[in-house]
Amino acid sequence: MTRSLTTTTSKQRARGAAHPGTITDSAEGPISTSRAYEGRVSVAPRRPPLLETLPRSVADAATLVGTTLAAQAVLLVSTPILTRLYGPEHFGAYAVYLMLLAIPLVFVSWRYELAIPVVPAGSDAAHLLVASLFLVGVTSSFLAICLAVAGQPLVVWLRVPELYPYLWLAPASLLLAGCVQAWSYLAIRRKAFFALAGTRMSQTAAQVFVQVACGLFSGGLAGLVSGDLLGRAQCATFATIWTWRHQREVFNALRPQMLFRVLLRYRQYSLLLSGASLFNCLSQNMPIVFLASRYGIELAGAYALAQRVTQYPLTLVGNAVGQVFLSRARDDQRHERLAETTRRIYRILLAIGLPFAFLILLSGSQLFALVFGSRWTIAGQFTTLMSPWLLAAFIGSPLSSLIVICNRQRGELIFQAGLFSARALAMTACLGTNNPQLAVGLFGAVSAVFWCGYLVWLLRIAGNRAASILSDFLRELVGIAPAIVPLAIVRMFSTDVLLISAVTCMAAVVVAARFLVIQGASLTEARTAMLAAKSVLAYPASLGSRQ
């Protein structure tokens, strides 16, 4: 039995090597074009020996989340240095630049890249990748034209005229970011999570190095913008090299006449998800526009720092978990395990996000003043006001892959349109006030309400009950109470920054230790079950080899 299987595999490899039109579905070997990209014939990339004993999904999540955490650790460690090299006005102008880049980035390839990991046909996935790259070029060119015509009036209205000399870099950054974004969904389909991890680390390292170096020698907005552009260029270079080495066969079987057909076939991704993504990005960047145009660029810079330290790391870690979930959700749905998998991810994200939200809620202002300097205290106040929203979004964002899996694109569009309208009303209600904290707090409260409802809806469409969702939340709340209650008591009776910071660090250590103990026990159980399954499968195989 073993011998015949080995012979068949060798013949398949020989046929793949003999035909230059063959597409590989992994980095380790060719398969036929008609069955390329299909998950049932893909060969998973080899994992390091340390991860071989873990379940595949756990190892993939550990790889991507661990690398994302390492990249974010580099950003967080560099942030106290950057806040002393650049002022709030620089961070504010940089935040406006990133906003002008983020809005077209959500639909730079018209959301066709979302179909790449889930379409059943391998040829469709290959044509969707090429079509997405073409649309990235079209959208980047359109942005260049728009900024050339209306760039100067726009920066004057936003009260950041110093940004105008650097607007020409935005289309180049959009082109690089859009190509990497489309490529990342190919990597998700191939389950090439080590390649995804490498791109993130290379981008973060290049960005931080350039921004710190420019801040030391010259400073100013040019250093922040240049670091962002060169970081994206490094990321795109890494992705291009990996694709050329391992996946260049993808482009051998392309037919130009098929590009238009796949765009029509999967147009629902563009028609529904582009609008939803645009609503989400506009509403998410609404405080930057509001604070910059009404209260000045310094307050916009404080809000940008709050995003950099809290929202961006949580979003990136959540997206890493969501990418692993998306790569395997189709199989879980086919085997009726989607509800169980979704609830397990919900519990893990809740165990990470809930204590983090409480720590920020109780000591955000003091931590920001201690780490970044007293002039950034208001950024800590913004973070405190946003903490409930950050928690709900951190848990709900990775699970939003269920929209694609369960074909609920219309519901996603309705949610994002409603969230945008509610946030706009919240900002409009604060126009007559002179209180930026009230504006950010009302924005965060509205966002938290909508995201909590959205999270419950996602868990329900996956097959989970509302009672189980609530019980998991209450169980986690009771579990972290011994670490959080002492911090709340200290916060009530003391305003000493060092004391509050010390108690916060101790609470964080207790929470982290609890999480590692619980998750370590879960991984041990999963590893034991996997080894037992391997031994059961190996026993009849050994009998067959003796025969």
C-alpha positions as CSV (number, residue, x, y, z in Angstrom):
1,M,0.0,0.0,0.0
2,T,2.7,2.5,1.0
3,R,4.8,1.5,-2.0
4,S,2.0,2.1,-4.5
5,L,1.2,5.4,-3.0
6,T,4.8,6.5,-3.3
7,T,4.9,5.5,-6.9
8,T,1.8,7.4,-7.7
9,T,3.1,10.5,-6.1
10,S,6.4,10.3,-8.0
11,K,4.5,9.9,-11.3
12,Q,2.4,13.0,-10.5
13,R,5.5,15.0,-9.7
14,A,7.1,13.8,-13.0
15,R,4.0,14.9,-15.0
16,G,4.0,18.3,-13.2
17,A,7.6,18.8,-14.1
18,A,7.0,17.8,-17.7
19,H,4.3,20.4,-18.3
20,P,5.4,24.0,-18.0
21,G,1.8,25.2,-17.7
22,T,1.4,23.6,-14.3
23,I,0.5,25.7,-11.4
24,T,1.7,24.9,-7.9
25,D,-0.7,25.1,-4.9
26,S,2.1,25.4,-2.4
27,A,5.8,26.2,-2.2
28,E,6.7,22.5,-2.5
29,G,5.4,21.0,-5.7
30,P,3.4,21.4,-8.9
31,I,-0.2,20.2,-9.5
32,S,-2.4,20.3,-12.5
33,T,-3.8,23.5,-13.8
34,S,-7.4,22.3,-13.6
35,R,-7.1,21.6,-9.9
36,A,-4.8,24.4,-8.9
37,Y,-5.5,26.3,-5.6
38,E,-8.0,23.7,-4.4
39,G,-7.6,23.1,-0.7
40,R,-8.1,19.3,-1.0
41,V,-5.0,18.9,-3.2
42,S,-2.8,21.6,-1.7
43,V,0.4,20.7,0.0
44,A,1.0,22.7,3.1
45,P,4.4,24.4,3.5
46,R,6.7,22.6,5.9
47,R,6.6,23.9,9.5
48,P,9.5,24.3,11.9
49,P,10.0,21.2,14.2
50,L,8.8,23.3,17.2
51,L,5.3,23.6,15.6
52,E,5.0,20.1,14.2
53,T,3.5,18.8,17.4
54,L,0.7,21.4,17.4
55,P,-2.6,21.2,15.4
56,R,-2.3,22.9,12.1
57,S,-4.7,25.8,12.8
58,V,-3.0,26.5,16.2
59,A,0.5,26.5,14.6
60,D,-0.7,28.9,11.8
61,A,-2.3,31.2,14.3
62,A,0.8,31.1,16.5
63,T,3.0,31.9,13.6
64,L,1.0,34.9,12.3
65,V,-0.1,36.3,15.6
66,G,3.3,35.9,17.2
67,T,5.0,37.7,14.3
68,T,2.4,40.4,14.3
69,L,2.9,40.9,18.1
70,A,6.6,41.1,17.5
71,A,6.2,43.7,14.8
72,Q,3.8,45.7,17.0
73,A,6.3,45.4,19.9
74,V,8.9,47.1,17.6
75,L,6.4,49.8,16.9
76,L,5.5,50.3,20.5
77,V,9.1,50.4,21.7
78,S,9.9,53.0,19.0
79,T,6.9,55.2,19.8
80,P,8.4,56.8,23.0
81,I,11.5,57.6,20.9
82,L,9.4,59.1,18.1
83,T,7.2,61.2,20.4
84,R,10.4,62.9,21.6
85,L,11.7,63.4,18.0
86,Y,8.4,64.6,16.5
87,G,5.8,66.8,18.0
88,P,2.0,66.5,18.1
89,E,1.8,68.7,15.0
90,H,3.9,66.2,13.0
91,F,1.8,63.3,14.2
92,G,-1.3,65.1,13.3
93,A,-0.2,65.9,9.7
94,Y,1.0,62.3,9.4
95,A,-2.4,61.0,10.6
96,V,-4.1,63.1,7.9
97,Y,-1.7,61.6,5.3
98,L,-2.5,58.1,6.4
99,M,-6.2,58.9,6.3
100,L,-5.9,60.1,2.7
101,L,-4.1,56.8,2.0
102,A,-6.5,54.6,4.0
103,I,-9.7,55.6,2.3
104,P,-8.8,54.5,-1.2
105,L,-6.9,51.5,0.1
106,V,-10.1,49.8,1.2
107,F,-11.4,49.6,-2.3
108,V,-8.1,49.9,-4.3
109,S,-8.8,46.5,-6.0
110,W,-12.6,46.9,-5.6
111,R,-12.6,44.1,-3.0
112,Y,-12.1,41.4,-5.6
113,E,-9.1,40.2,-3.5
114,L,-11.5,38.9,-0.9
115,A,-12.7,36.2,-3.3
116,I,-9.2,34.8,-3.8
117,P,-9.1,32.5,-0.7
118,V,-12.7,31.2,-1.0
119,V,-13.4,30.6,-4.7
120,P,-13.5,26.8,-5.5
121,A,-11.8,27.0,-8.9
122,G,-8.0,27.5,-9.0
123,S,-8.1,29.2,-12.4
124,D,-10.6,31.8,-11.0
125,A,-8.3,32.6,-8.1
126,A,-5.3,33.1,-10.4
127,H,-7.3,35.4,-12.7
128,L,-8.8,37.3,-9.7
129,L,-5.3,38.0,-8.5
130,V,-4.2,39.5,-11.8
131,A,-7.4,41.4,-12.1
132,S,-7.0,42.8,-8.6
133,L,-3.4,44.0,-9.4
134,F,-4.7,45.7,-12.6
135,L,-7.4,47.5,-10.6
136,V,-4.8,48.6,-8.0
137,G,-3.0,50.4,-10.8
138,V,-6.2,52.0,-12.1
139,T,-7.2,53.3,-8.6
140,S,-3.7,54.6,-7.8
141,S,-3.6,56.5,-11.1
142,F,-7.1,58.0,-10.3
143,L,-5.8,59.1,-6.8
144,A,-2.8,60.8,-8.4
145,I,-5.1,62.8,-10.7
146,C,-7.5,63.8,-7.9
147,L,-4.6,65.0,-5.7
148,A,-3.1,66.9,-8.5
149,V,-6.4,68.8,-9.1
150,A,-7.7,69.2,-5.6
151,G,-4.8,68.4,-3.3
152,Q,-4.0,72.0,-2.2
153,P,-7.6,73.0,-1.4
154,L,-8.0,69.8,0.6
155,V,-5.0,70.3,2.8
156,V,-6.0,74.0,3.4
157,W,-9.5,72.9,4.5
158,L,-8.0,70.3,6.8
159,R,-5.6,73.0,8.2
160,V,-2.5,71.0,7.3
161,P,-0.9,73.0,4.5
162,E,2.5,71.6,5.4
163,L,1.3,68.3,4.0
164,Y,1.0,69.5,0.4
165,P,4.6,68.9,-0.7
166,Y,4.3,65.2,0.2
167,L,1.0,64.4,-1.4
168,W,2.7,63.1,-4.5
169,L,3.9,60.2,-2.4
170,A,0.4,59.0,-1.6
171,P,-0.3,57.3,-5.0
172,A,3.0,55.4,-4.9
173,S,2.2,54.2,-1.3
174,L,-1.3,53.2,-2.4
175,L,0.1,51.2,-5.4
176,L,2.6,49.3,-3.1
177,A,0.0,48.7,-0.4
178,G,-2.7,47.6,-2.8
179,C,-0.4,45.0,-4.5
180,V,0.7,43.6,-1.1
181,Q,-2.9,43.5,0.0
182,A,-4.0,41.4,-3.1
183,W,-0.9,39.2,-2.7
184,S,-1.7,38.5,1.0
185,Y,-5.0,36.8,0.0
186,L,-3.0,34.5,-2.3
187,A,-0.8,33.7,0.6
188,I,-3.8,33.0,2.7
189,R,-5.2,30.6,0.1
190,R,-1.8,28.8,0.0
191,K,-1.6,28.9,3.8
192,A,1.8,30.6,3.4
193,F,1.6,32.2,6.9
194,F,5.4,32.3,7.3
195,A,5.6,34.5,4.1
196,L,2.9,36.8,5.5
197,A,4.8,37.0,8.8
198,G,8.0,37.9,6.9
199,T,6.3,40.8,5.0
200,R,5.0,42.3,8.2
201,M,8.3,42.1,10.0
202,S,10.2,43.6,7.1
203,Q,7.8,46.5,6.7
204,T,7.8,47.3,10.4
205,A,11.6,47.2,10.6
206,A,12.2,49.4,7.6
207,Q,9.5,51.9,8.7
208,V,10.8,52.3,12.2
209,F,14.5,52.5,11.1
210,V,13.8,55.3,8.6
211,Q,11.6,57.3,10.9
212,V,14.0,57.2,13.8
213,A,17.0,58.0,11.6
214,C,15.2,60.9,9.9
215,G,14.1,62.2,13.3
216,L,17.6,62.1,14.7
217,F,19.2,63.9,11.7
218,S,16.5,66.3,10.5
219,G,13.0,65.6,11.9
220,G,9.8,67.0,10.6
221,L,6.9,65.5,8.6
222,A,9.3,64.2,5.9
223,G,10.8,61.6,8.2
224,L,7.4,60.1,9.1
225,V,6.1,60.0,5.5
226,S,9.4,58.7,4.1
227,G,9.5,55.9,6.7
228,D,5.9,54.8,5.7
229,L,6.7,54.8,2.0
230,L,10.0,52.8,2.4
231,G,8.4,50.4,4.8
232,R,5.7,49.6,2.2
233,A,8.3,49.3,-0.5
234,Q,10.3,46.8,1.6
235,C,7.1,44.8,2.1
236,A,6.2,44.8,-1.6
237,T,9.8,43.7,-2.4
238,F,9.6,40.8,0.0
239,A,6.2,39.7,-1.5
240,T,7.6,39.9,-5.1
241,I,10.7,37.8,-4.3
242,W,8.6,35.2,-2.6
243,T,6.1,35.0,-5.5
244,W,8.9,34.8,-8.1
245,R,10.6,32.0,-6.2
246,H,7.6,29.9,-5.2
247,Q,4.5,30.9,-7.2
248,R,5.5,32.2,-10.6
249,E,3.8,29.2,-12.2
250,V,0.5,30.9,-11.3
251,F,0.9,33.3,-14.3
252,N,1.6,30.6,-16.9
253,A,-2.0,29.4,-17.4
254,L,-3.6,32.9,-17.6
255,R,-6.0,33.8,-20.4
256,P,-6.7,37.5,-20.9
257,Q,-10.3,36.8,-22.1
258,M,-11.0,35.2,-18.7
259,L,-10.2,38.3,-16.7
260,F,-13.4,40.1,-17.6
261,R,-15.5,36.9,-17.0
262,V,-14.2,36.5,-13.4
263,L,-14.9,40.1,-12.7
264,L,-18.5,39.6,-13.7
265,R,-18.8,36.3,-11.9
266,Y,-17.7,37.7,-8.6
267,R,-19.1,41.2,-8.9
268,Q,-21.1,40.9,-5.6
269,Y,-17.8,41.3,-3.7
270,S,-17.2,44.6,-5.4
271,L,-20.8,45.9,-5.4
272,L,-21.6,45.1,-1.7
273,L,-18.2,44.9,0.1
274,S,-16.7,48.0,-1.5
275,G,-19.5,50.1,-0.2
276,A,-19.3,48.5,3.2
277,S,-15.5,48.9,3.4
278,L,-15.7,52.6,2.3
279,F,-18.4,53.4,5.0
280,N,-16.2,51.7,7.6
281,C,-13.0,53.6,6.6
282,L,-14.8,57.0,6.4
283,S,-16.4,56.6,9.8
284,Q,-13.2,55.2,11.4
285,N,-11.2,58.3,10.3
286,M,-14.0,60.8,11.1
287,P,-12.3,61.9,14.4
288,I,-9.1,62.8,12.6
289,V,-11.0,65.1,10.2
290,F,-13.2,66.6,13.0
291,L,-10.3,67.3,15.4
292,A,-8.0,68.6,12.7
293,S,-10.5,71.0,11.2
294,R,-12.1,72.2,14.4
295,Y,-9.5,72.0,17.2
296,G,-6.2,72.0,15.4
297,I,-3.6,69.6,14.1
298,E,-2.1,69.0,17.6
299,L,-5.3,67.3,18.9
300,A,-5.5,65.3,15.8
301,G,-1.9,64.2,16.5
302,A,-2.8,63.1,20.0
303,Y,-5.7,61.0,18.6
304,A,-3.3,59.5,16.1
305,L,-0.9,58.5,18.9
306,A,-3.8,56.9,20.7
307,Q,-4.6,54.9,17.6
308,R,-1.0,53.9,17.0
309,V,-0.6,52.6,20.6
310,T,-3.9,50.8,21.0
311,Q,-6.2,50.5,18.0
312,Y,-3.6,49.6,15.3
313,P,-1.9,46.8,17.3
314,L,-5.3,45.3,18.3
315,T,-6.5,45.6,14.7
316,L,-3.4,43.9,13.2
317,V,-3.5,41.1,15.7
318,G,-7.2,40.6,15.1
319,N,-6.6,40.6,11.4
320,A,-3.9,38.0,11.7
321,V,-6.3,35.7,13.6
322,G,-9.0,36.5,11.0
323,Q,-6.7,35.5,8.1
324,V,-6.0,32.1,9.7
325,F,-9.8,31.7,10.4
326,L,-10.6,32.6,6.8
327,S,-8.2,30.1,5.4
328,R,-9.9,27.2,7.2
329,A,-13.5,28.4,7.7
330,R,-14.7,26.7,4.5
331,D,-13.6,23.3,5.7
332,D,-15.1,23.9,9.1
333,Q,-18.4,24.9,7.4
334,R,-18.3,21.8,5.2
335,H,-17.8,19.5,8.2
336,E,-20.3,21.4,10.4
337,R,-17.7,22.7,12.8
338,L,-18.1,26.4,12.1
339,A,-20.0,27.2,15.3
340,E,-17.5,25.4,17.5
341,T,-14.5,27.1,15.8
342,T,-16.1,30.5,15.9
343,R,-16.9,30.2,19.6
344,R,-13.3,29.0,20.4
345,I,-11.8,32.1,18.6
346,Y,-14.3,34.3,20.4
347,R,-13.1,33.0,23.7
348,I,-9.5,33.5,22.9
349,L,-10.0,37.0,21.6
350,L,-12.1,37.8,24.7
351,A,-9.4,36.5,27.0
352,I,-6.9,38.8,25.3
353,G,-9.0,41.9,24.8
354,L,-11.1,42.2,28.0
355,P,-8.2,42.7,30.5
356,F,-6.4,45.0,28.0
357,A,-9.6,47.2,27.8
358,F,-9.9,47.4,31.5
359,L,-6.2,48.3,32.0
360,I,-6.6,51.1,29.5
361,L,-9.9,52.2,31.0
362,L,-8.5,52.5,34.5
363,S,-4.9,53.8,33.8
364,G,-4.7,55.0,30.2
365,S,-3.9,58.7,31.0
366,Q,-1.3,57.9,33.6
367,L,0.5,55.4,31.4
368,F,0.6,57.8,28.4
369,A,2.0,60.6,30.6
370,L,4.7,58.4,32.0
371,V,5.8,56.7,28.8
372,F,5.4,59.5,26.2
373,G,5.6,62.6,28.2
374,S,3.2,65.0,29.9
375,R,2.2,66.7,26.6
376,W,0.6,63.5,25.4
377,T,-1.7,63.1,28.5
378,I,-4.8,63.9,26.4
379,A,-3.9,61.0,24.1
380,G,-4.3,58.7,27.1
381,Q,-7.7,60.3,27.8
382,F,-8.8,59.6,24.3
383,T,-7.7,56.0,24.7
384,T,-9.7,55.6,27.9
385,L,-12.8,56.9,26.2
386,M,-12.3,54.5,23.2
387,S,-11.6,51.3,25.3
388,P,-15.1,49.7,25.1
389,W,-15.2,50.3,21.3
390,L,-11.7,48.9,20.9
391,L,-12.7,45.7,22.8
392,A,-15.8,45.1,20.7
393,A,-13.9,45.8,17.4
394,F,-11.0,43.6,18.4
395,I,-13.2,40.6,18.8
396,G,-15.6,41.3,16.0
397,S,-13.1,42.2,13.3
398,P,-11.5,38.7,12.9
399,L,-14.9,37.1,12.9
400,S,-16.1,39.4,10.0
401,S,-14.7,36.7,7.7
402,L,-18.1,35.0,8.3
403,I,-19.6,37.6,6.0
404,V,-17.8,36.0,3.0
405,I,-18.2,32.4,4.2
406,C,-21.9,32.7,4.9
407,N,-22.7,35.1,2.0
408,R,-24.0,37.9,4.2
409,Q,-22.5,40.8,2.2
410,R,-25.8,42.7,2.2
411,G,-26.0,42.6,6.0
412,E,-22.4,43.9,6.2
413,L,-23.3,46.8,4.0
414,I,-26.4,47.7,6.2
415,F,-24.3,47.5,9.3
416,Q,-21.5,49.8,8.0
417,A,-24.0,52.3,6.6
418,G,-25.8,52.4,10.0
419,L,-22.5,52.8,11.9
420,F,-21.3,55.6,9.6
421,S,-24.6,57.5,10.0
422,A,-24.6,57.1,13.8
423,R,-21.0,58.3,14.0
424,A,-21.7,61.3,11.8
425,L,-24.6,62.2,14.0
426,A,-22.4,62.0,17.1
427,M,-19.8,64.3,15.5
428,T,-22.5,66.7,14.3
429,A,-23.9,66.9,17.8
430,C,-20.5,68.1,19.1
431,L,-20.1,70.9,16.6
432,G,-21.5,73.4,19.1
433,T,-19.2,72.4,21.9
434,N,-15.6,73.2,22.7
435,N,-14.8,69.8,24.3
436,P,-12.8,67.4,22.2
437,Q,-13.0,64.7,24.9
438,L,-16.8,64.8,24.7
439,A,-16.6,64.3,20.9
440,V,-14.3,61.4,21.2
441,G,-16.2,59.8,24.0
442,L,-19.6,60.1,22.2
443,F,-17.9,58.7,19.1
444,G,-16.5,55.7,21.1
445,A,-19.8,55.0,22.8
446,V,-21.8,54.9,19.6
447,S,-19.2,52.7,18.0
448,A,-19.2,50.3,21.0
449,V,-23.0,49.8,20.8
450,F,-23.0,49.1,17.1
451,W,-19.9,46.8,17.3
452,C,-21.4,44.8,20.2
453,G,-24.6,44.2,18.2
454,Y,-22.5,43.3,15.1
455,L,-20.5,40.8,17.2
456,V,-23.6,39.0,18.5
457,W,-25.0,38.9,14.9
458,L,-21.8,37.3,13.6
459,L,-21.8,34.6,16.3
460,R,-25.4,33.9,15.7
461,I,-25.1,33.4,12.0
462,A,-22.2,30.9,12.7
463,G,-24.7,28.9,14.8
464,N,-24.0,30.0,18.4
465,R,-26.6,30.9,20.9
466,A,-26.9,34.3,22.7
467,A,-26.9,32.6,26.1
468,S,-23.5,30.9,25.4
469,I,-22.1,34.2,24.2
470,L,-23.1,36.0,27.4
471,S,-21.9,33.1,29.6
472,D,-18.5,33.2,28.1
473,F,-18.2,36.9,28.6
474,L,-19.3,36.7,32.3
475,R,-16.9,33.8,32.9
476,E,-14.0,35.8,31.6
477,L,-15.1,38.8,33.6
478,V,-15.1,36.9,36.8
479,G,-11.7,35.3,35.9
480,I,-9.9,38.6,35.6
481,A,-11.6,40.3,38.6
482,P,-8.8,39.4,41.0
483,A,-6.3,41.4,38.9
484,I,-8.6,44.3,37.9
485,V,-10.3,45.0,41.2
486,P,-7.1,46.1,43.1
487,L,-6.3,48.4,40.3
488,A,-9.7,50.0,40.4
489,I,-9.4,50.5,44.1
490,V,-6.0,52.2,43.8
491,R,-7.3,54.3,40.9
492,M,-10.2,55.5,43.1
493,F,-8.1,56.7,46.0
494,S,-4.8,57.8,44.4
495,T,-3.7,60.0,41.6
496,D,0.0,59.1,41.8
497,V,1.3,58.2,38.3
498,L,4.0,55.9,39.5
499,L,1.8,54.0,41.9
500,I,-1.0,53.5,39.3
501,S,1.5,52.4,36.7
502,A,3.1,49.9,39.0
503,V,-0.2,48.4,40.0
504,T,-1.2,48.3,36.3
505,C,2.0,46.4,35.4
506,M,1.4,43.8,38.2
507,A,-2.2,43.4,37.0
508,A,-1.0,42.8,33.5
509,V,1.4,40.2,34.6
510,V,-1.3,38.3,36.6
511,V,-3.7,38.4,33.6
512,A,-1.0,37.3,31.2
513,A,0.0,34.4,33.5
514,R,-3.7,33.3,33.7
515,F,-4.1,33.4,30.0
516,L,-0.9,31.3,29.4
517,V,-2.0,28.7,31.9
518,I,-5.4,28.3,30.5
519,Q,-4.3,28.3,26.8
520,G,-1.4,26.1,27.6
521,A,-3.7,23.5,29.1
522,S,-5.9,23.7,26.0
523,L,-2.9,23.3,23.7
524,T,-1.7,20.3,25.7
525,E,-5.1,18.6,25.3
526,A,-5.1,19.3,21.6
527,R,-1.6,18.0,21.2
528,T,-2.5,14.8,23.1
529,A,-5.5,14.2,20.9
530,M,-3.5,14.8,17.7
531,L,-0.8,12.4,18.8
532,A,-3.4,9.8,19.7
533,A,-5.0,10.2,16.3
534,K,-1.6,9.9,14.6
535,S,-0.9,6.6,16.4
536,V,-4.2,5.2,15.4
537,L,-3.6,6.1,11.8
538,A,0.0,4.8,11.8
539,Y,-1.0,1.3,13.1
540,P,-3.0,0.1,10.1
541,A,-0.5,1.8,7.8
542,S,2.3,-0.3,9.4
543,L,0.3,-3.5,8.9
544,G,-0.2,-2.6,5.3
545,S,3.5,-2.1,4.8
546,R,4.2,-5.5,6.2
547,Q,1.9,-7.1,3.8
